[in-house]
Amino acid sequence: MDQGAIRERRHITKYEDESNLVAYYQFNEDVTDPKVPDRIGPNHGSLYGAAERLLSTAPVGGGSSHRMTVNATGNHDFAQAGLSLDFNGSHPNGEVVVSRINLTPDEVPNAYPTSRSYWVVNNYGSNNSFGELNGIHFENIGFVSSADEATPDVFKLYKRASNADGNTWGTSLDDADIAQADVDGNVSFTAGNSVSSFSQFILTNEDGSSLPLELLSFTARHQEERNVLLEWVTESEINTDKFIIERSKNGVDFEEIGTVNAAGNSTEFLEYSFLDQDAFLGKSFYRLRIFDLDGSFTYSEIRTVFIGAGLSDVAVFPNPVRKGNGVNIILSANQSATFTLFDAKGRLLQENIIQEEFILQTQDLAKGAYMYRIKGSDRMFNGVLVVQ
């Protein structure tokens, strides 16, 4: 992977195949999923020993990016990321990469509705700062009503540093000057936008009302076979019409798979659920599109579920084991894997094909620590076996 590709993927998680990569492990997944997925192949890993994952707050997620050399003033359209930058007088004088992340960031500026994406602009040019932009234009930000189009200043522009996280957005830089009404509308900030260096950007719609619905929780859990149960809890519903359940294979392109009607108006805690009986093998991404009675909508955060097509659970016991006793290696029903044992120096000692259950004999093993690998069709486990 060359420098340009690294810059383009700095903030974007990868889903498509890449023939030049041997493996691509992602750790920015659901912390409840013990598997570390290989995004380009079947050799998934698992966490070793006491290792655990924490929920990442980094500006990283599914989306798109656009890389361009900016060595002149004027408008530059980063079309693949839905952002245009109009430079006035000075410019970065080098590469600029715009990444559009189609998620809600770890923290938002306030309680008002936000754009359905946020943007990270990385400046690799020789000029870290420049004169205030003539304009900055955002495309496909989410629902923009005709009332918003008539009063575009309800949209506010916020920024924080390119690698920042947490509640660091500060106060708004500017009010929008132009808004185009659409279910996925556009917003522009012209003169006086205060943008003279690059960072993360997000928009809010501060029309004087708070969010029409408070989504307290949204979870997705694999049940059995290809069933995934989605559950969510709301509070303070105001004119809420329905929930559209959407599913994606790559975290970017979503399809509608069901509808659940909302209560409409309520100040109580309300519980909803939906069962997807045909989830994708591998990774499935889910989100809710929450509609109000006036046709406007917002998106929930995205939840992910992994359904393996092969190896899912492994038991290795007893461990430690007394020399001479057998070690039980048990897989889930109707599953097979390759068991490989190495000594402390990494030398191969034995390799066996396991079908559901296997007993490793230890009478020929010296006391000490051994490394093992259990590799199925879509997942791999690594561990240490201690012979006493």
C-alpha atoms as a printed R data frame, in Angstrom:
    type eleno elety resid chain resno       x       y      z
1   ATOM     1    CA   MET     A     1   0.000   0.000  0.000
2   ATOM     2    CA   ASP     A     2   1.541   3.338 -1.049
3   ATOM     3    CA   GLN     A     3   1.482   6.644  0.802
4   ATOM     4    CA   GLY     A     4  -1.549   7.904 -1.102
5   ATOM     5    CA   ALA     A     5  -3.626   4.848 -0.248
6   ATOM     6    CA   ILE     A     6  -2.638   5.106  3.417
7   ATOM     7    CA   ARG     A     7  -3.731   8.732  3.494
8   ATOM     8    CA   GLU     A     8  -7.043   7.896  1.832
9   ATOM     9    CA   ARG     A     9  -7.767   5.139  4.367
10  ATOM    10    CA   ARG     A    10  -6.496   6.918  7.463
11  ATOM    11    CA   HIS     A    11 -10.020   7.419  8.822
12  ATOM    12    CA   ILE     A    12 -11.999   4.903  6.744
13  ATOM    13    CA   THR     A    13 -12.511   1.278  7.695
14  ATOM    14    CA   LYS     A    14 -12.080  -1.167  4.845
15  ATOM    15    CA   TYR     A    15 -14.688  -3.572  3.433
16  ATOM    16    CA   GLU     A    16 -13.840  -4.339 -0.181
17  ATOM    17    CA   ASP     A    17 -11.430  -7.053 -1.302
18  ATOM    18    CA   GLU     A    18  -7.760  -6.131 -1.711
19  ATOM    19    CA   SER     A    19  -5.650  -8.681 -3.577
20  ATOM    20    CA   ASN     A    20  -2.344  -7.155 -2.481
21  ATOM    21    CA   LEU     A    21  -3.003  -7.587  1.242
22  ATOM    22    CA   VAL     A    22  -2.352 -10.847  3.075
23  ATOM    23    CA   ALA     A    23  -4.617  -9.907  5.994
24  ATOM    24    CA   TYR     A    24  -6.467  -6.837  7.240
25  ATOM    25    CA   TYR     A    25  -7.443  -7.086 10.897
26  ATOM    26    CA   GLN     A    26  -9.897  -4.623 12.363
27  ATOM    27    CA   PHE     A    27 -10.156  -3.969 16.063
28  ATOM    28    CA   ASN     A    28 -12.718  -1.148 15.905
29  ATOM    29    CA   GLU     A    29 -15.653  -3.518 16.189
30  ATOM    30    CA   ASP     A    30 -18.394  -4.301 18.711
31  ATOM    31    CA   VAL     A    31 -16.542  -4.818 21.995
32  ATOM    32    CA   THR     A    32 -18.878  -7.717 22.848
33  ATOM    33    CA   ASP     A    33 -17.695  -9.704 19.803
34  ATOM    34    CA   PRO     A    34 -14.648 -11.818 20.821
35  ATOM    35    CA   LYS     A    35 -13.553 -12.295 17.220
36  ATOM    36    CA   VAL     A    36 -10.959 -10.058 15.544
37  ATOM    37    CA   PRO     A    37 -12.175 -10.072 11.916
38  ATOM    38    CA   ASP     A    38  -9.894 -10.383  8.916
39  ATOM    39    CA   ARG     A    39 -11.680  -8.084  6.474
40  ATOM    40    CA   ILE     A    40 -10.154  -9.636  3.329
41  ATOM    41    CA   GLY     A    41 -10.040 -13.325  4.199
42  ATOM    42    CA   PRO     A    42 -11.276 -16.111  6.464
43  ATOM    43    CA   ASN     A    43  -8.368 -16.110  8.925
44  ATOM    44    CA   HIS     A    44 -10.108 -14.347 11.782
45  ATOM    45    CA   GLY     A    45  -8.333 -14.178 15.100
46  ATOM    46    CA   SER     A    46  -9.301 -14.081 18.733
47  ATOM    47    CA   LEU     A    47  -8.029 -12.106 21.692
48  ATOM    48    CA   TYR     A    48  -5.307 -13.815 23.679
49  ATOM    49    CA   GLY     A    49  -5.324 -14.302 27.447
50  ATOM    50    CA   ALA     A    50  -6.639 -11.335 29.404
51  ATOM    51    CA   ALA     A    51  -6.611  -8.990 26.393
52  ATOM    52    CA   GLU     A    52  -9.801  -7.049 25.840
53  ATOM    53    CA   ARG     A    53 -11.126  -4.367 23.551
54  ATOM    54    CA   LEU     A    54 -12.484  -1.000 24.597
55  ATOM    55    CA   LEU     A    55 -14.918   1.036 22.535
56  ATOM    56    CA   SER     A    56 -12.881   3.336 20.307
57  ATOM    57    CA   THR     A    57 -13.501   7.082 20.301
58  ATOM    58    CA   ALA     A    58 -11.199   7.699 17.333
59  ATOM    59    CA   PRO     A    59 -12.568   9.426 14.207
60  ATOM    60    CA   VAL     A    60 -12.696   6.198 12.204
61  ATOM    61    CA   GLY     A    61 -15.588   4.436 10.495
62  ATOM    62    CA   GLY     A    62 -17.260   3.378  7.281
63  ATOM    63    CA   GLY     A    63 -17.463   5.974  4.553
64  ATOM    64    CA   SER     A    64 -15.489   7.361  1.631
65  ATOM    65    CA   SER     A    65 -12.510   9.604  0.933
66  ATOM    66    CA   HIS     A    66 -11.155  11.811 -1.839
67  ATOM    67    CA   ARG     A    67  -7.503  12.821 -2.284
68  ATOM    68    CA   MET     A    68  -6.471  15.826 -4.354
69  ATOM    69    CA   THR     A    69  -3.461  18.107 -4.846
70  ATOM    70    CA   VAL     A    70  -4.421  21.718 -4.072
71  ATOM    71    CA   ASN     A    71  -1.803  24.121 -5.420
72  ATOM    72    CA   ALA     A    72  -4.068  26.910 -6.648
73  ATOM    73    CA   THR     A    73  -6.882  29.060 -5.330
74  ATOM    74    CA   GLY     A    74 -10.514  28.597 -6.370
75  ATOM    75    CA   ASN     A    75 -13.088  25.888 -5.762
76  ATOM    76    CA   HIS     A    76 -11.996  22.266 -5.322
77  ATOM    77    CA   ASP     A    77 -14.719  19.623 -5.340
78  ATOM    78    CA   PHE     A    78 -13.941  16.520 -3.293
79  ATOM    79    CA   ALA     A    79 -16.953  14.836 -4.863
80  ATOM    80    CA   GLN     A    80 -16.394  11.323 -3.519
81  ATOM    81    CA   ALA     A    81 -16.559  12.702  0.018
82  ATOM    82    CA   GLY     A    82 -19.384  15.204 -0.552
83  ATOM    83    CA   LEU     A    83 -17.398  18.352  0.296
84  ATOM    84    CA   SER     A    84 -16.247  21.400 -1.708
85  ATOM    85    CA   LEU     A    85 -13.603  23.900 -0.553
86  ATOM    86    CA   ASP     A    86 -13.194  27.327 -2.155
87  ATOM    87    CA   PHE     A    87  -9.739  28.791 -1.423
88  ATOM    88    CA   ASN     A    88  -9.136  32.530 -1.433
89  ATOM    89    CA   GLY     A    89  -5.667  34.074 -1.791
90  ATOM    90    CA   SER     A    90  -3.664  31.176 -0.320
91  ATOM    91    CA   HIS     A    91  -3.942  27.407 -0.335
92  ATOM    92    CA   PRO     A    92  -2.400  24.244  1.222
93  ATOM    93    CA   ASN     A    93   0.139  23.827 -1.613
94  ATOM    94    CA   GLY     A    94   0.039  20.043 -1.530
95  ATOM    95    CA   GLU     A    95  -2.190  17.044 -1.015
96  ATOM    96    CA   VAL     A    96  -5.480  17.346  0.847
97  ATOM    97    CA   VAL     A    97  -7.579  14.321  1.773
98  ATOM    98    CA   VAL     A    98 -11.237  14.608  2.762
99  ATOM    99    CA   SER     A    99 -12.754  11.623  4.579
100 ATOM   100    CA   ARG     A   100 -16.497  11.342  5.072
101 ATOM   101    CA   ILE     A   101 -17.423   9.093  8.006
102 ATOM   102    CA   ASN     A   102 -21.015   7.889  7.847
103 ATOM   103    CA   LEU     A   103 -21.456   7.571 11.598
104 ATOM   104    CA   THR     A   104 -22.250   9.756 14.576
105 ATOM   105    CA   PRO     A   105 -18.956  10.725 16.258
106 ATOM   106    CA   ASP     A   106 -18.172   9.649 19.814
107 ATOM   107    CA   GLU     A   107 -19.420  13.037 21.084
108 ATOM   108    CA   VAL     A   108 -21.619  15.624 19.373
109 ATOM   109    CA   PRO     A   109 -21.567  19.390 19.994
110 ATOM   110    CA   ASN     A   110 -24.973  19.575 21.709
111 ATOM   111    CA   ALA     A   111 -28.440  18.009 21.889
112 ATOM   112    CA   TYR     A   112 -29.583  19.218 18.466
113 ATOM   113    CA   PRO     A   113 -29.839  16.924 15.427
114 ATOM   114    CA   THR     A   114 -26.580  16.505 13.520
115 ATOM   115    CA   SER     A   115 -25.666  15.771  9.924
116 ATOM   116    CA   ARG     A   116 -25.770  12.069  9.104
117 ATOM   117    CA   SER     A   117 -22.002  12.117  8.540
118 ATOM   118    CA   TYR     A   118 -19.015  14.052  9.746
119 ATOM   119    CA   TRP     A   119 -15.926  15.004  7.765
120 ATOM   120    CA   VAL     A   120 -12.183  14.892  8.468
121 ATOM   121    CA   VAL     A   121  -9.916  17.067  6.319
122 ATOM   122    CA   ASN     A   122  -6.185  16.290  6.454
123 ATOM   123    CA   ASN     A   123  -3.796  18.838  4.952
124 ATOM   124    CA   TYR     A   124  -0.469  17.327  3.808
125 ATOM   125    CA   GLY     A   125   0.648  20.481  1.998
126 ATOM   126    CA   SER     A   126   3.424  22.892  2.967
127 ATOM   127    CA   ASN     A   127   0.927  25.523  4.236
128 ATOM   128    CA   ASN     A   128  -0.760  24.387  7.442
129 ATOM   129    CA   SER     A   129  -2.978  27.454  7.510
130 ATOM   130    CA   PHE     A   130  -4.295  29.828  4.854
131 ATOM   131    CA   GLY     A   131  -6.700  32.682  4.367
132 ATOM   132    CA   GLU     A   132 -10.322  32.139  5.361
133 ATOM   133    CA   LEU     A   133 -12.139  30.041  2.765
134 ATOM   134    CA   ASN     A   134 -14.471  31.751  0.339
135 ATOM   135    CA   GLY     A   135 -16.861  28.924  1.055
136 ATOM   136    CA   ILE     A   136 -17.328  25.360  2.249
137 ATOM   137    CA   HIS     A   137 -20.142  23.232  0.812
138 ATOM   138    CA   PHE     A   138 -21.508  19.990  2.315
139 ATOM   139    CA   GLU     A   139 -23.584  17.522  0.270
140 ATOM   140    CA   ASN     A   140 -26.062  14.864  1.383
141 ATOM   141    CA   ILE     A   141 -26.099  15.864  5.040
142 ATOM   142    CA   GLY     A   142 -29.498  14.293  5.779
143 ATOM   143    CA   PHE     A   143 -33.030  15.685  5.787
144 ATOM   144    CA   VAL     A   144 -33.359  19.395  4.947
145 ATOM   145    CA   SER     A   145 -36.925  20.727  5.082
146 ATOM   146    CA   SER     A   146 -38.421  23.556  3.022
147 ATOM   147    CA   ALA     A   147 -38.524  25.597  6.238
148 ATOM   148    CA   ASP     A   148 -34.792  24.962  6.683
149 ATOM   149    CA   GLU     A   149 -34.191  26.111  3.110
150 ATOM   150    CA   ALA     A   150 -35.997  29.374  3.874
151 ATOM   151    CA   THR     A   151 -33.970  29.919  7.068
152 ATOM   152    CA   PRO     A   152 -30.575  28.254  6.388
153 ATOM   153    CA   ASP     A   153 -28.983  29.869  9.446
154 ATOM   154    CA   VAL     A   154 -30.510  27.105 11.596
155 ATOM   155    CA   PHE     A   155 -27.543  24.995 10.425
156 ATOM   156    CA   LYS     A   156 -24.358  25.565 12.451
157 ATOM   157    CA   LEU     A   157 -20.790  24.538 11.585
158 ATOM   158    CA   TYR     A   158 -18.540  22.994 14.249
159 ATOM   159    CA   LYS     A   159 -14.937  21.798 14.093
160 ATOM   160    CA   ARG     A   160 -12.381  19.956 16.215
161 ATOM   161    CA   ALA     A   161  -8.824  18.773 15.506
162 ATOM   162    CA   SER     A   162  -8.351  16.027 12.907
163 ATOM   163    CA   ASN     A   163  -7.481  13.338 15.479
164 ATOM   164    CA   ALA     A   164  -9.529  14.739 18.371
165 ATOM   165    CA   ASP     A   165 -12.222  12.906 20.288
166 ATOM   166    CA   GLY     A   166 -14.534  13.729 23.178
167 ATOM   167    CA   ASN     A   167 -16.450  16.929 23.792
168 ATOM   168    CA   THR     A   168 -13.947  19.206 22.038
169 ATOM   169    CA   TRP     A   169 -16.136  20.776 19.351
170 ATOM   170    CA   GLY     A   170 -16.338  24.136 21.101
171 ATOM   171    CA   THR     A   171 -18.730  26.819 19.857
172 ATOM   172    CA   SER     A   172 -20.040  27.047 16.313
173 ATOM   173    CA   LEU     A   173 -17.889  28.734 13.666
174 ATOM   174    CA   ASP     A   174 -20.659  30.033 11.441
175 ATOM   175    CA   ASP     A   175 -24.324  29.882 10.423
176 ATOM   176    CA   ALA     A   176 -25.162  28.443  7.011
177 ATOM   177    CA   ASP     A   177 -25.953  30.843  4.164
178 ATOM   178    CA   ILE     A   178 -27.565  28.380  1.732
179 ATOM   179    CA   ALA     A   179 -29.614  25.219  2.285
180 ATOM   180    CA   GLN     A   180 -31.182  22.986 -0.363
181 ATOM   181    CA   ALA     A   181 -34.276  21.094  0.740
182 ATOM   182    CA   ASP     A   182 -34.236  17.347  0.126
183 ATOM   183    CA   VAL     A   183 -34.440  14.064  2.004
184 ATOM   184    CA   ASP     A   184 -30.636  14.199  1.733
185 ATOM   185    CA   GLY     A   185 -30.013  17.911  1.243
186 ATOM   186    CA   ASN     A   186 -27.023  20.229  0.888
187 ATOM   187    CA   VAL     A   187 -25.751  23.125  3.016
188 ATOM   188    CA   SER     A   188 -23.212  25.878  2.220
189 ATOM   189    CA   PHE     A   189 -21.263  28.358  4.340
190 ATOM   190    CA   THR     A   190 -19.927  31.338  2.390
191 ATOM   191    CA   ALA     A   191 -18.061  34.457  3.612
192 ATOM   192    CA   GLY     A   192 -17.333  34.665  7.327
193 ATOM   193    CA   ASN     A   193 -17.069  30.901  7.876
194 ATOM   194    CA   SER     A   194 -13.858  31.249  9.990
195 ATOM   195    CA   VAL     A   195 -12.220  28.204  8.361
196 ATOM   196    CA   SER     A   196  -8.491  28.869  7.817
197 ATOM   197    CA   SER     A   197  -7.111  25.442  8.793
198 ATOM   198    CA   PHE     A   198  -8.373  21.909  8.621
199 ATOM   199    CA   SER     A   199  -9.896  19.514 11.086
200 ATOM   200    CA   GLN     A   200 -13.079  17.516 11.660
201 ATOM   201    CA   PHE     A   201 -16.397  19.157 10.695
202 ATOM   202    CA   ILE     A   202 -19.982  18.423 11.699
203 ATOM   203    CA   LEU     A   203 -23.268  20.298 11.188
204 ATOM   204    CA   THR     A   204 -26.162  20.736 13.590
205 ATOM   205    CA   ASN     A   205 -29.719  21.886 12.936
206 ATOM   206    CA   GLU     A   206 -30.473  24.288 15.773
207 ATOM   207    CA   ASP     A   207 -33.995  25.351 14.902
208 ATOM   208    CA   GLY     A   208 -34.847  25.996 18.554
209 ATOM   209    CA   SER     A   209 -36.282  22.571 19.315
210 ATOM   210    CA   SER     A   210 -34.655  19.591 20.924
211 ATOM   211    CA   LEU     A   211 -34.528  16.153 19.357
212 ATOM   212    CA   PRO     A   212 -38.055  14.827 18.685
213 ATOM   213    CA   LEU     A   213 -37.137  11.437 20.106
214 ATOM   214    CA   GLU     A   214 -34.647  10.261 22.694
215 ATOM   215    CA   LEU     A   215 -33.224   6.853 21.829
216 ATOM   216    CA   LEU     A   216 -31.919   5.459 25.106
217 ATOM   217    CA   SER     A   217 -30.475   2.235 23.706
218 ATOM   218    CA   PHE     A   218 -30.189   0.260 20.485
219 ATOM   219    CA   THR     A   219 -28.722  -3.255 20.401
220 ATOM   220    CA   ALA     A   220 -28.289  -6.040 17.849
221 ATOM   221    CA   ARG     A   221 -27.681  -9.622 19.023
222 ATOM   222    CA   HIS     A   222 -27.195 -12.885 17.140
223 ATOM   223    CA   GLN     A   223 -29.765 -15.426 18.338
224 ATOM   224    CA   GLU     A   224 -29.375 -18.651 16.363
225 ATOM   225    CA   GLU     A   225 -28.744 -19.666 12.783
226 ATOM   226    CA   ARG     A   226 -29.153 -16.425 10.780
227 ATOM   227    CA   ASN     A   227 -31.486 -14.664 13.224
228 ATOM   228    CA   VAL     A   228 -30.515 -11.275 14.648
229 ATOM   229    CA   LEU     A   229 -32.673  -9.590 17.301
230 ATOM   230    CA   LEU     A   230 -32.754  -5.783 17.256
231 ATOM   231    CA   GLU     A   231 -34.038  -4.057 20.382
232 ATOM   232    CA   TRP     A   232 -34.317  -0.381 21.236
233 ATOM   233    CA   VAL     A   233 -35.763   1.769 24.018
234 ATOM   234    CA   THR     A   234 -37.128   5.302 23.638
235 ATOM   235    CA   GLU     A   235 -38.185   8.108 25.921
236 ATOM   236    CA   SER     A   236 -39.981  11.393 25.219
237 ATOM   237    CA   GLU     A   237 -41.421  10.557 21.803
238 ATOM   238    CA   ILE     A   238 -42.901  13.632 20.128
239 ATOM   239    CA   ASN     A   239 -44.859  13.080 16.887
240 ATOM   240    CA   THR     A   240 -42.792   9.996 16.055
241 ATOM   241    CA   ASP     A   241 -44.277   8.042 13.158
242 ATOM   242    CA   LYS     A   242 -42.244   4.865 12.573
243 ATOM   243    CA   PHE     A   243 -38.897   3.134 12.629
244 ATOM   244    CA   ILE     A   244 -37.445   1.854  9.362
245 ATOM   245    CA   ILE     A   245 -34.927  -0.941  9.978
246 ATOM   246    CA   GLU     A   246 -32.007  -0.853  7.557
247 ATOM   247    CA   ARG     A   247 -29.267  -3.412  6.981
248 ATOM   248    CA   SER     A   248 -25.951  -3.243  5.143
249 ATOM   249    CA   LYS     A   249 -23.197  -5.629  4.170
250 ATOM   250    CA   ASN     A   250 -20.464  -2.978  4.122
251 ATOM   251    CA   GLY     A   251 -21.598  -0.272  6.554
252 ATOM   252    CA   VAL     A   252 -22.186   2.215  3.723
253 ATOM   253    CA   ASP     A   253 -24.948   0.950  1.398
254 ATOM   254    CA   PHE     A   254 -28.112   0.203  3.420
255 ATOM   255    CA   GLU     A   255 -31.371  -1.470  2.407
256 ATOM   256    CA   GLU     A   256 -34.744  -1.396  4.135
257 ATOM   257    CA   ILE     A   257 -35.705  -4.736  5.720
258 ATOM   258    CA   GLY     A   258 -38.673  -3.845  7.923
259 ATOM   259    CA   THR     A   259 -40.867  -1.254  9.625
260 ATOM   260    CA   VAL     A   260 -42.040  -0.883 13.215
261 ATOM   261    CA   ASN     A   261 -44.733   1.686 14.001
262 ATOM   262    CA   ALA     A   262 -43.966   4.150 16.793
263 ATOM   263    CA   ALA     A   263 -46.247   5.202 19.628
264 ATOM   264    CA   GLY     A   264 -46.382   8.772 18.320
265 ATOM   265    CA   ASN     A   265 -46.266  10.731 21.560
266 ATOM   266    CA   SER     A   266 -45.116   9.442 24.922
267 ATOM   267    CA   THR     A   267 -43.155  10.436 28.008
268 ATOM   268    CA   GLU     A   268 -42.737   6.817 29.114
269 ATOM   269    CA   PHE     A   269 -39.954   4.326 28.459
270 ATOM   270    CA   LEU     A   270 -41.035   2.290 25.428
271 ATOM   271    CA   GLU     A   271 -39.427  -0.935 24.222
272 ATOM   272    CA   TYR     A   272 -39.348  -2.015 20.573
273 ATOM   273    CA   SER     A   273 -37.900  -5.025 18.783
274 ATOM   274    CA   PHE     A   274 -37.450  -6.501 15.322
275 ATOM   275    CA   LEU     A   275 -36.175  -9.943 14.300
276 ATOM   276    CA   ASP     A   276 -34.065 -10.220 11.159
277 ATOM   277    CA   GLN     A   277 -34.397 -13.862 10.093
278 ATOM   278    CA   ASP     A   278 -32.085 -13.630  7.094
279 ATOM   279    CA   ALA     A   279 -28.945 -11.863  8.304
280 ATOM   280    CA   PHE     A   280 -25.808 -11.975  6.194
281 ATOM   281    CA   LEU     A   281 -23.147 -14.550  6.891
282 ATOM   282    CA   GLY     A   282 -20.179 -12.631  8.197
283 ATOM   283    CA   LYS     A   283 -20.802  -9.021  9.166
284 ATOM   284    CA   SER     A   284 -24.218  -7.341  9.147
285 ATOM   285    CA   PHE     A   285 -24.624  -3.623  9.889
286 ATOM   286    CA   TYR     A   286 -27.921  -2.280 11.241
287 ATOM   287    CA   ARG     A   287 -29.367   1.174 11.814
288 ATOM   288    CA   LEU     A   288 -32.767   2.730 12.449
289 ATOM   289    CA   ARG     A   289 -34.232   5.487 10.305
290 ATOM   290    CA   ILE     A   290 -36.594   7.300 12.664
291 ATOM   291    CA   PHE     A   291 -39.439   9.167 10.968
292 ATOM   292    CA   ASP     A   292 -41.579  11.965 12.384
293 ATOM   293    CA   LEU     A   293 -45.154  12.569 11.257
294 ATOM   294    CA   ASP     A   294 -43.997  15.479  9.071
295 ATOM   295    CA   GLY     A   295 -41.772  13.154  7.019
296 ATOM   296    CA   SER     A   296 -38.458  14.264  8.501
297 ATOM   297    CA   PHE     A   297 -36.116  11.587  9.831
298 ATOM   298    CA   THR     A   298 -32.906  10.974 11.701
299 ATOM   299    CA   TYR     A   299 -30.602   7.953 11.887
300 ATOM   300    CA   SER     A   300 -29.575   5.942 14.898
301 ATOM   301    CA   GLU     A   301 -26.016   4.842 15.459
302 ATOM   302    CA   ILE     A   302 -24.939   1.716 13.566
303 ATOM   303    CA   ARG     A   303 -24.755  -1.681 15.264
304 ATOM   304    CA   THR     A   304 -22.880  -4.714 13.946
305 ATOM   305    CA   VAL     A   305 -23.316  -8.463 14.289
306 ATOM   306    CA   PHE     A   306 -21.028 -11.223 13.023
307 ATOM   307    CA   ILE     A   307 -22.356 -14.661 12.047
308 ATOM   308    CA   GLY     A   308 -19.645 -17.176 11.306
309 ATOM   309    CA   ALA     A   309 -19.977 -19.750  8.570
310 ATOM   310    CA   GLY     A   310 -17.551 -22.132 10.238
311 ATOM   311    CA   LEU     A   311 -15.644 -22.342 13.511
312 ATOM   312    CA   SER     A   312 -17.439 -20.491 16.311
313 ATOM   313    CA   ASP     A   313 -16.598 -21.906 19.745
314 ATOM   314    CA   VAL     A   314 -13.619 -23.823 21.101
315 ATOM   315    CA   ALA     A   315 -12.911 -25.401 24.493
316 ATOM   316    CA   VAL     A   316  -9.399 -26.517 25.520
317 ATOM   317    CA   PHE     A   317  -9.165 -28.218 28.956
318 ATOM   318    CA   PRO     A   318  -7.661 -28.965 31.361
319 ATOM   319    CA   ASN     A   319  -5.070 -26.210 31.032
320 ATOM   320    CA   PRO     A   320  -2.612 -26.418 32.749
321 ATOM   321    CA   VAL     A   321  -2.496 -30.192 32.347
322 ATOM   322    CA   ARG     A   322  -0.460 -32.739 34.277
323 ATOM   323    CA   LYS     A   323   2.069 -34.559 32.062
324 ATOM   324    CA   GLY     A   324   0.636 -37.874 30.895
325 ATOM   325    CA   ASN     A   325  -2.986 -36.722 30.997
326 ATOM   326    CA   GLY     A   326  -5.020 -35.877 27.912
327 ATOM   327    CA   VAL     A   327  -6.163 -32.414 26.839
328 ATOM   328    CA   ASN     A   328  -9.715 -32.179 25.485
329 ATOM   329    CA   ILE     A   329 -10.197 -29.947 22.449
330 ATOM   330    CA   ILE     A   330 -13.883 -29.571 21.663
331 ATOM   331    CA   LEU     A   331 -15.488 -27.637 18.791
332 ATOM   332    CA   SER     A   332 -19.104 -26.738 18.132
333 ATOM   333    CA   ALA     A   333 -21.266 -29.442 16.588
334 ATOM   334    CA   ASN     A   334 -20.590 -30.381 12.953
335 ATOM   335    CA   GLN     A   335 -17.463 -28.259 12.756
336 ATOM   336    CA   SER     A   336 -13.874 -29.073 11.901
337 ATOM   337    CA   ALA     A   337 -10.534 -27.329 12.268
338 ATOM   338    CA   THR     A   338  -6.787 -27.817 12.078
339 ATOM   339    CA   PHE     A   339  -4.987 -28.037 15.431
340 ATOM   340    CA   THR     A   340  -1.280 -27.113 15.383
341 ATOM   341    CA   LEU     A   341   1.112 -27.339 18.346
342 ATOM   342    CA   PHE     A   342   4.435 -25.448 18.602
343 ATOM   343    CA   ASP     A   343   7.193 -25.467 21.193
344 ATOM   344    CA   ALA     A   344   8.395 -22.320 22.991
345 ATOM   345    CA   LYS     A   345  10.766 -21.554 20.092
346 ATOM   346    CA   GLY     A   346   7.980 -21.730 17.526
347 ATOM   347    CA   ARG     A   347   8.964 -25.095 16.062
348 ATOM   348    CA   LEU     A   348   6.130 -27.258 14.735
349 ATOM   349    CA   LEU     A   349   5.525 -30.342 16.887
350 ATOM   350    CA   GLN     A   350   2.323 -31.767 15.480
351 ATOM   351    CA   GLU     A   351  -0.690 -30.939 13.365
352 ATOM   352    CA   ASN     A   352  -4.074 -32.675 13.438
353 ATOM   353    CA   ILE     A   353  -7.432 -32.332 11.719
354 ATOM   354    CA   ILE     A   354 -10.172 -32.115 14.372
355 ATOM   355    CA   GLN     A   355 -13.801 -33.087 13.806
356 ATOM   356    CA   GLU     A   356 -15.831 -31.794 16.776
357 ATOM   357    CA   GLU     A   357 -13.576 -33.409 19.427
358 ATOM   358    CA   PHE     A   358  -9.930 -34.371 19.837
359 ATOM   359    CA   ILE     A   359  -7.758 -35.535 22.768
360 ATOM   360    CA   LEU     A   360  -4.164 -34.342 22.754
361 ATOM   361    CA   GLN     A   361  -1.791 -36.814 24.411
362 ATOM   362    CA   THR     A   362   0.927 -35.256 26.582
363 ATOM   363    CA   GLN     A   363   3.074 -38.235 27.657
364 ATOM   364    CA   ASP     A   364   5.709 -37.341 25.016
365 ATOM   365    CA   LEU     A   365   5.716 -33.628 25.854
366 ATOM   366    CA   ALA     A   366   8.282 -32.182 28.263
367 ATOM   367    CA   LYS     A   367   6.994 -29.992 31.056
368 ATOM   368    CA   GLY     A   368   6.721 -26.372 30.007
369 ATOM   369    CA   ALA     A   369   4.699 -23.970 27.861
370 ATOM   370    CA   TYR     A   370   3.511 -24.693 24.307
371 ATOM   371    CA   MET     A   371   1.717 -22.538 21.767
372 ATOM   372    CA   TYR     A   372  -1.261 -23.850 19.846
373 ATOM   373    CA   ARG     A   373  -3.362 -22.672 16.937
374 ATOM   374    CA   ILE     A   374  -6.860 -23.851 16.029
375 ATOM   375    CA   LYS     A   375  -7.846 -22.732 12.533
376 ATOM   376    CA   GLY     A   376 -11.288 -23.171 11.014
377 ATOM   377    CA   SER     A   377 -12.743 -22.022  7.713
378 ATOM   378    CA   ASP     A   378 -13.523 -18.516  8.956
379 ATOM   379    CA   ARG     A   379 -11.820 -18.076 12.298
380 ATOM   380    CA   MET     A   380  -8.593 -18.764 14.140
381 ATOM   381    CA   PHE     A   381  -7.818 -19.204 17.858
382 ATOM   382    CA   ASN     A   382  -4.367 -18.958 19.421
383 ATOM   383    CA   GLY     A   383  -3.399 -19.950 22.939
384 ATOM   384    CA   VAL     A   384  -0.790 -21.301 25.322
385 ATOM   385    CA   LEU     A   385  -0.901 -24.815 26.800
386 ATOM   386    CA   VAL     A   386   1.040 -25.465 29.992
387 ATOM   387    CA   VAL     A   387   2.210 -29.016 30.799
388 ATOM   388    CA   GLN     A   388   3.107 -29.521 34.483
